[in-house]
């Protein structure tokens, strides 16, 4: 029988982000840069690989200026200040669905950059 710790092990921010592969999110970074894009993958240190990303500055001397758009960008978890999730996201249902797919081994990689634009 699984302990309560095992049953709740997937209820972490890292697990939530891993379950959201393919979802559109907004990341605020510690250097006042905002990056939006589709989550391609997340590792255990919460480093996030975003596909089709856009950047802009929200504060400081570069406020309002547009950064570069990139097909893929890797953002270290140490640089992230806030993560903005989609407003319609049902977190509990999303995690349960992901846990069921993970138990069946049904998580197949489909890279964001390979999806039709």
LINSUL-V541205 format. One record per residue. N is the residue number from 1. D_FIRST is the distance of its C-alpha to the first C-alpha in whole Angstrom. Layout:
# LINSUL-V541205
n={N;N}
d_first={D_FIRST;D_FIRST}
This chain:
# LINSUL-V541205
n={1;2;3;4;5;6;7;8;9;10;11;12;13;14;15;16;17;18;19;20;21;22;23;24;25;26;27;28;29;30;31;32;33;34;35;36;37;38;39;40;41;42;43;44;45;46;47;48;49;50;51;52;53;54;55;56;57;58;59;60;61;62;63;64;65;66;67;68;69;70;71;72;73;74;75;76;77;78;79;80;81;82;83;84;85;86;87;88;89;90;91;92;93;94;95;96;97;98;99;100;101;102;103;104;105;106;107;108;109;110;111;112;113;114;115;116;117}
d_first={0;4;6;10;11;10;10;14;15;17;18;21;25;25;22;24;27;25;25;28;30;33;33;37;36;39;38;41;41;42;46;46;46;44;42;41;40;37;34;34;31;29;28;26;29;29;33;33;35;37;39;43;43;46;47;49;50;49;51;53;57;55;54;54;55;53;51;50;48;46;44;41;41;38;38;36;34;36;39;37;38;37;35;36;34;35;36;34;31;28;26;23;23;24;21;19;21;21;17;18;20;19;16;19;21;23;25;28;31;34;36;38;41;41;41;44;46}
